[in-house]
Amino acid sequence: MNDFQNMPALTKGETKNLLNICSEIIKVNLPAYTYHCQNHSSVNDIYPQCDNDQWTCGFWPGEIWLAYEHTGETVYREAADELVRSFYNRIVNKIEVDHHDMGLLYTPSCVAAYKLTGSERAKEAAVLAAKQLMSRFQERGAFIQAWGEMGKSKDYRFIIDGLLNLPLLYWASEVTDDPEFAATAKKHIQTCLRYSFRENGSTHHTFYMDVKTGKPVKGVTCQGYNDESGWARGQAWGICGIALSYRYTQSPEYKKTFYKALDYYLAALPKDMVPFWDMIFTDGDDEPRDSSSASIAVCGMLEMAKYVDRCEQKRLMTLAGQILKSLADRYAVKSGPQGVGLVRHGTYSKKSPYNTCTPEGVDECVSWGDYFYMEALTRYHRDWNPYW
């Protein structure tokens, strides 16, 4: 385990300046991605345009809302409102929504819009997305099926990423006064805590359940190096996702698992505190990083820092500031042409001899990495009311 005591942490002044830089890059990119969406990952650091049909399309409007909060400039709100119309159209017309990523799509785009502006269109779209997510709940096994045809054995599974979809259900319970949304979220996370987290705190990317009995079958990976390794982004999803659910439940079990997952993560980090794409790799390995994992994990640390004693809060804040300083100094984009992202050296999916993923977005900017980097800076800079 590396000793990070001598790593410098980001200062508040540096944080404000970095948020200014992010906001300016976003402003330059608005003409390209207001009437189009941003592809999941860049190609040579530039994001291609895409239709609003990917699971990642919600992160770009989330960045715009964060820039609007930081600057107060109406140019951001107008662009984000235009994207809300696109997301409303997507859920009403059921365009590529037969999967579990309704929270990742609709929380940073439409829940954010409703919280910041009171938009009824955004609220309606997000509630419809929550209902769509509920439709994927499987009673046998008590989980939300990630993707694929419902009830088919080859698709009867959930993934660690799904923890980030649960805040949409908690929010939907609050705005509709329907407790079933939150009850479903609690059922899913209990199943996830039971099976997705290994004894050493590392996580399975994917976990299969038996379609007839609902009993556990096996944990595997689609995107990690192999079935028993620690896929870096999945580990961060676990850290952040548990912290967000803890916000709504205050369950001691959640906090216990959070720390097991965080301890594993910190012990596996390389010297600069930004992981390789899988945590089986370390300093000296010739493998790409995944800067997005670091930003996601920081958001989880800063969320949990609200619910611990002062000494532990200081420790989590220091770790978060150190990771952010490393990201800002070594990975963040400071300027560039239209289409550039906020953070380089992310990894969407890296092929290995043992996984089944399609290799793409390797050592590039990735849309969720940009979003969570800016969210992490915002959380570190001030007391922020999360979209989640």
C-alpha positions as CSV (number, residue, x, y, z in Angstrom):
1,M,0.0,0.0,0.0
2,N,1.4,3.4,-1.0
3,D,1.8,6.1,1.6
4,F,0.1,9.3,0.2
5,Q,0.9,11.5,3.2
6,N,3.3,13.7,1.2
7,M,0.9,14.1,-1.8
8,P,-0.3,17.7,-2.1
9,A,-4.0,18.4,-2.0
10,L,-5.9,20.9,-4.1
11,T,-6.5,24.3,-2.6
12,K,-9.8,26.1,-2.7
13,G,-8.3,28.8,-4.9
14,E,-7.1,26.2,-7.4
15,T,-10.5,24.5,-7.3
16,K,-12.3,27.7,-8.3
17,N,-9.9,28.3,-11.2
18,L,-10.3,24.7,-12.4
19,L,-14.1,25.1,-12.4
20,N,-13.7,28.3,-14.4
21,I,-11.6,26.4,-16.9
22,C,-14.1,23.5,-17.1
23,S,-17.0,26.0,-17.6
24,E,-15.1,27.8,-20.4
25,I,-14.4,24.5,-22.3
26,I,-18.1,23.6,-21.9
27,K,-19.1,27.0,-23.4
28,V,-16.8,26.5,-26.4
29,N,-18.5,23.0,-26.9
30,L,-22.1,24.2,-26.6
31,P,-22.6,24.8,-30.4
32,A,-21.6,21.3,-31.2
33,Y,-23.6,19.5,-28.5
34,T,-26.8,21.4,-27.9
35,Y,-28.8,19.9,-30.7
36,H,-26.8,16.7,-30.7
37,C,-25.5,14.6,-27.9
38,Q,-21.9,13.8,-27.1
39,N,-20.5,10.4,-27.9
40,H,-19.5,8.2,-25.0
41,S,-15.8,8.7,-25.6
42,S,-13.6,10.9,-27.7
43,V,-11.6,10.0,-30.7
44,N,-8.1,11.6,-30.5
45,D,-9.5,13.7,-27.7
46,I,-12.5,15.1,-29.7
47,Y,-16.0,13.9,-29.0
48,P,-18.0,12.9,-32.1
49,Q,-21.6,14.0,-32.2
50,C,-24.3,11.3,-31.7
51,D,-28.0,11.0,-31.3
52,N,-29.6,10.8,-27.9
53,D,-29.6,7.0,-27.9
54,Q,-26.5,6.0,-25.8
55,W,-26.5,5.1,-22.1
56,T,-24.0,7.9,-21.5
57,C,-25.9,10.8,-23.0
58,G,-26.9,12.3,-19.6
59,F,-23.4,13.3,-18.5
60,W,-22.9,16.1,-20.9
61,P,-26.1,18.0,-19.9
62,G,-25.0,17.3,-16.3
63,E,-21.8,19.2,-17.0
64,I,-23.8,22.1,-18.5
65,W,-25.9,22.3,-15.3
66,L,-22.8,22.3,-13.2
67,A,-21.4,25.1,-15.3
68,Y,-24.7,27.0,-14.9
69,E,-24.5,26.6,-11.1
70,H,-20.9,27.8,-11.1
71,T,-21.3,30.8,-13.3
72,G,-25.0,31.7,-13.3
73,E,-24.8,32.5,-17.0
74,T,-28.0,31.9,-18.9
75,V,-26.2,30.5,-22.0
76,Y,-25.7,27.3,-20.1
77,R,-29.3,27.0,-18.9
78,E,-30.7,27.6,-22.4
79,A,-28.5,24.8,-23.8
80,A,-29.4,22.4,-21.0
81,D,-33.1,23.2,-21.4
82,E,-32.8,22.3,-25.0
83,L,-31.3,18.9,-24.1
84,V,-34.1,18.4,-21.5
85,R,-36.5,18.5,-24.4
86,S,-34.5,15.8,-26.2
87,F,-34.5,13.6,-23.0
88,Y,-38.3,14.1,-22.7
89,N,-38.8,13.0,-26.3
90,R,-36.5,10.0,-25.7
91,I,-38.4,8.6,-22.7
92,V,-41.9,9.4,-24.1
93,N,-41.1,7.6,-27.3
94,K,-39.1,4.8,-25.6
95,I,-35.9,5.4,-27.7
96,E,-33.2,3.0,-26.5
97,V,-34.5,2.7,-22.9
98,D,-34.8,-1.1,-22.5
99,H,-32.0,-1.2,-19.9
100,H,-31.3,-0.1,-16.4
101,D,-29.3,3.1,-17.0
102,M,-32.3,5.4,-16.5
103,G,-30.6,7.0,-13.5
104,L,-27.3,7.7,-15.3
105,L,-29.3,9.2,-18.1
106,Y,-32.0,11.2,-16.3
107,T,-30.5,12.2,-13.0
108,P,-27.8,14.6,-14.3
109,S,-30.0,15.8,-17.1
110,C,-33.6,16.1,-15.9
111,V,-33.5,15.7,-12.1
112,A,-30.8,18.4,-12.1
113,A,-33.0,20.6,-14.3
114,Y,-36.0,20.1,-12.0
115,K,-34.0,20.9,-8.8
116,L,-32.4,24.0,-10.3
117,T,-35.2,25.5,-12.4
118,G,-38.5,23.7,-11.3
119,S,-39.0,22.5,-14.9
120,E,-42.2,20.4,-15.0
121,R,-41.1,18.8,-18.3
122,A,-37.9,17.7,-16.7
123,K,-39.8,16.3,-13.7
124,E,-42.2,14.4,-15.9
125,A,-39.4,12.9,-18.0
126,A,-37.4,11.8,-14.9
127,V,-40.5,10.2,-13.2
128,L,-41.2,8.3,-16.5
129,A,-37.6,7.2,-16.5
130,A,-38.0,6.0,-12.9
131,K,-41.0,4.0,-13.9
132,Q,-39.1,2.5,-16.8
133,L,-36.3,1.5,-14.4
134,M,-38.9,-0.1,-12.1
135,S,-40.2,-2.3,-15.0
136,R,-36.8,-4.1,-15.0
137,F,-37.1,-5.3,-11.4
138,Q,-37.0,-9.1,-11.0
139,E,-38.8,-10.5,-8.0
140,R,-36.9,-13.8,-8.2
141,G,-33.6,-12.7,-6.9
142,A,-34.7,-9.2,-6.0
143,F,-32.7,-7.1,-8.4
144,I,-33.0,-4.8,-11.3
145,Q,-31.9,-6.6,-14.5
146,A,-29.2,-4.6,-16.2
147,W,-29.9,-5.2,-19.9
148,G,-31.1,-7.8,-22.4
149,E,-34.4,-9.6,-22.7
150,M,-36.3,-9.8,-19.4
151,G,-36.3,-13.1,-17.8
152,K,-33.8,-14.9,-20.1
153,S,-31.2,-16.9,-18.3
154,K,-28.3,-15.4,-20.4
155,D,-29.4,-11.9,-19.3
156,Y,-30.6,-12.6,-15.8
157,R,-28.0,-10.4,-14.1
158,F,-27.2,-7.1,-12.5
159,I,-24.0,-5.0,-12.6
160,I,-22.1,-2.8,-10.1
161,D,-22.8,0.3,-12.3
162,G,-26.5,-0.1,-11.4
163,L,-25.9,1.5,-7.9
164,L,-25.8,4.9,-9.6
165,N,-29.3,4.3,-11.0
166,L,-30.9,4.0,-7.5
167,P,-30.9,7.7,-6.5
168,L,-33.5,8.3,-9.3
169,L,-35.8,5.9,-7.5
170,Y,-35.3,7.6,-4.1
171,W,-36.0,11.0,-5.8
172,A,-39.1,9.6,-7.5
173,S,-40.5,8.4,-4.2
174,E,-40.0,11.9,-2.8
175,V,-41.7,13.8,-5.6
176,T,-44.6,11.3,-6.2
177,D,-45.2,10.3,-2.6
178,D,-45.0,6.7,-3.8
179,P,-42.9,4.5,-1.5
180,E,-42.5,1.7,-4.0
181,F,-39.7,3.4,-5.9
182,A,-37.5,3.6,-2.8
183,A,-38.6,0.1,-1.6
184,T,-37.3,-1.3,-4.9
185,A,-34.0,0.6,-4.6
186,K,-33.5,-0.9,-1.2
187,K,-34.3,-4.4,-2.4
188,H,-31.8,-4.1,-5.2
189,I,-28.9,-2.7,-3.1
190,Q,-29.4,-5.5,-0.5
191,T,-28.9,-8.0,-3.3
192,C,-25.9,-6.1,-4.7
193,L,-24.3,-5.8,-1.3
194,R,-24.7,-9.5,-0.7
195,Y,-23.2,-10.7,-4.0
196,S,-21.3,-7.9,-5.9
197,F,-18.7,-7.2,-3.1
198,R,-16.0,-9.8,-2.5
199,E,-14.6,-10.5,1.0
200,N,-11.6,-8.3,0.3
201,G,-13.7,-5.4,-0.7
202,S,-13.2,-5.7,-4.5
203,T,-16.3,-5.9,-6.7
204,H,-17.7,-8.2,-9.4
205,H,-18.6,-6.2,-12.5
206,T,-21.5,-8.6,-13.3
207,F,-23.5,-11.0,-11.2
208,Y,-25.8,-13.7,-12.6
209,M,-28.8,-15.1,-10.7
210,D,-30.8,-18.3,-11.4
211,V,-33.8,-17.4,-13.5
212,K,-36.0,-20.2,-11.9
213,T,-35.0,-19.9,-8.2
214,G,-33.5,-16.4,-7.9
215,K,-30.4,-17.8,-6.1
216,P,-26.9,-16.6,-6.9
217,V,-25.0,-18.2,-9.7
218,K,-21.7,-16.5,-10.3
219,G,-19.8,-13.2,-10.6
220,V,-18.0,-12.5,-13.9
221,T,-16.6,-9.5,-15.8
222,C,-17.4,-8.0,-19.1
223,Q,-15.0,-5.0,-18.7
224,G,-12.4,-5.9,-16.1
225,Y,-9.2,-7.8,-16.9
226,N,-10.6,-11.1,-15.6
227,D,-13.4,-12.5,-13.5
228,E,-11.5,-12.1,-10.2
229,S,-9.7,-8.8,-10.8
230,G,-10.8,-5.4,-9.6
231,W,-12.1,-3.4,-12.6
232,A,-11.3,0.2,-11.7
233,R,-14.4,1.9,-12.8
234,G,-16.6,-0.7,-11.3
235,Q,-14.8,-0.3,-7.9
236,A,-15.5,3.4,-8.1
237,W,-19.2,2.9,-9.0
238,G,-19.4,0.7,-5.9
239,I,-17.8,3.4,-3.6
240,C,-19.9,6.2,-5.0
241,G,-23.1,4.2,-5.4
242,I,-23.1,3.0,-1.8
243,A,-22.4,6.5,-0.5
244,L,-25.4,7.9,-2.4
245,S,-27.7,5.3,-1.1
246,Y,-26.4,5.9,2.4
247,R,-27.6,9.4,2.0
248,Y,-31.2,8.2,1.8
249,T,-31.1,5.3,4.3
250,Q,-28.3,5.9,6.9
251,S,-27.9,2.1,6.9
252,P,-24.8,1.0,9.0
253,E,-24.4,-2.0,6.6
254,Y,-24.0,0.4,3.7
255,K,-21.2,2.3,5.5
256,K,-19.4,-0.9,6.4
257,T,-19.3,-2.0,2.8
258,F,-18.3,1.4,1.6
259,Y,-15.2,1.3,3.8
260,K,-14.3,-2.2,2.7
261,A,-14.6,-1.1,-1.0
262,L,-12.7,2.1,-0.3
263,D,-9.9,0.4,1.6
264,Y,-9.3,-2.0,-1.3
265,Y,-9.3,0.9,-3.8
266,L,-6.8,3.0,-1.8
267,A,-4.5,0.0,-1.3
268,A,-4.4,-0.7,-5.0
269,L,-3.7,2.8,-6.2
270,P,-0.5,3.7,-8.0
271,K,1.8,6.4,-6.7
272,D,-0.1,9.2,-8.4
273,M,-3.4,8.0,-7.0
274,V,-5.1,7.6,-10.4
275,P,-5.7,3.9,-11.2
276,F,-5.0,1.8,-14.2
277,W,-8.1,0.5,-16.0
278,D,-8.0,-2.6,-13.8
279,M,-6.6,-2.6,-10.3
280,I,-4.6,-5.7,-10.9
281,F,-2.1,-3.4,-12.6
282,T,0.2,-1.0,-10.8
283,D,3.3,1.2,-11.3
284,G,5.5,-0.1,-14.0
285,D,2.8,-1.9,-15.9
286,D,2.3,-0.8,-19.5
287,E,-1.4,-0.4,-19.4
288,P,-3.7,2.6,-19.8
289,R,-5.2,4.5,-16.9
290,D,-8.8,5.2,-16.2
291,S,-8.9,8.7,-14.9
292,S,-12.7,8.5,-14.7
293,S,-12.5,6.0,-11.9
294,A,-10.6,8.5,-9.7
295,S,-13.2,11.2,-10.2
296,I,-16.1,8.9,-9.4
297,A,-14.4,7.6,-6.3
298,V,-13.7,11.1,-5.1
299,C,-17.4,11.9,-5.4
300,G,-18.2,8.9,-3.2
301,M,-15.6,10.0,-0.6
302,L,-17.0,13.5,-0.5
303,E,-20.6,12.3,-0.2
304,M,-19.7,10.0,2.8
305,A,-17.7,12.7,4.4
306,K,-21.0,14.4,5.3
307,Y,-22.0,11.5,7.6
308,V,-18.8,10.8,9.6
309,D,-17.1,12.4,12.6
310,R,-14.8,15.4,12.1
311,C,-11.6,13.4,12.2
312,E,-12.7,11.0,9.5
313,Q,-14.3,13.8,7.5
314,K,-10.9,15.5,7.4
315,R,-9.2,12.3,6.2
316,L,-11.7,11.7,3.4
317,M,-11.5,15.4,2.4
318,T,-7.7,15.2,2.3
319,L,-7.7,12.0,0.2
320,A,-10.2,13.6,-2.2
321,G,-8.1,16.8,-2.5
322,Q,-5.0,14.8,-3.2
323,I,-6.6,12.7,-5.9
324,L,-8.1,15.9,-7.4
325,K,-4.7,17.6,-7.4
326,S,-3.2,14.7,-9.3
327,L,-6.0,14.7,-11.8
328,A,-5.8,18.5,-12.3
329,D,-2.0,18.5,-12.7
330,R,-1.5,15.4,-14.8
331,Y,-4.8,14.5,-16.6
332,A,-7.1,17.6,-16.9
333,V,-7.5,19.5,-20.1
334,K,-6.7,23.2,-19.7
335,S,-7.7,24.4,-23.2
336,G,-8.3,23.0,-26.6
337,P,-10.4,23.0,-29.8
338,Q,-14.1,22.6,-29.9
339,G,-15.0,19.1,-29.0
340,V,-12.3,18.4,-26.5
341,G,-13.2,16.9,-23.1
342,L,-12.3,17.9,-19.6
343,V,-10.0,15.0,-18.6
344,R,-7.7,12.8,-20.7
345,H,-6.6,9.2,-20.1
346,G,-9.9,7.6,-19.4
347,T,-10.8,4.1,-20.6
348,Y,-14.3,3.0,-21.7
349,S,-13.6,-0.6,-22.4
350,K,-10.2,-2.3,-22.8
351,K,-10.0,-5.8,-24.3
352,S,-8.2,-8.5,-22.4
353,P,-7.7,-12.3,-23.1
354,Y,-10.4,-12.9,-20.4
355,N,-13.2,-10.4,-20.9
356,T,-15.9,-10.0,-23.6
357,C,-15.9,-6.3,-24.2
358,T,-15.6,-4.4,-27.4
359,P,-12.4,-2.3,-27.2
360,E,-13.2,1.4,-27.6
361,G,-12.4,4.7,-25.9
362,V,-9.0,3.6,-24.6
363,D,-6.8,6.4,-23.3
364,E,-9.4,9.0,-24.3
365,C,-11.7,11.5,-22.7
366,V,-14.9,9.8,-21.5
367,S,-18.1,11.7,-20.9
368,W,-18.8,10.3,-17.4
369,G,-15.1,11.1,-16.5
370,D,-15.6,14.7,-17.5
371,Y,-18.9,14.9,-15.6
372,F,-17.7,13.3,-12.3
373,Y,-14.5,15.4,-12.4
374,M,-16.5,18.6,-12.5
375,E,-18.9,17.2,-9.9
376,A,-16.0,16.3,-7.7
377,L,-14.5,19.8,-8.0
378,T,-17.9,21.3,-7.2
379,R,-18.3,19.1,-4.1
380,Y,-14.8,20.0,-2.9
381,H,-15.3,23.7,-3.5
382,R,-18.6,24.2,-1.6
383,D,-21.5,22.6,0.1
384,W,-23.3,21.3,-2.9
385,N,-26.8,19.9,-3.2
386,P,-26.4,16.8,-5.3
387,Y,-28.5,16.0,-8.3
388,W,-28.4,12.3,-7.2
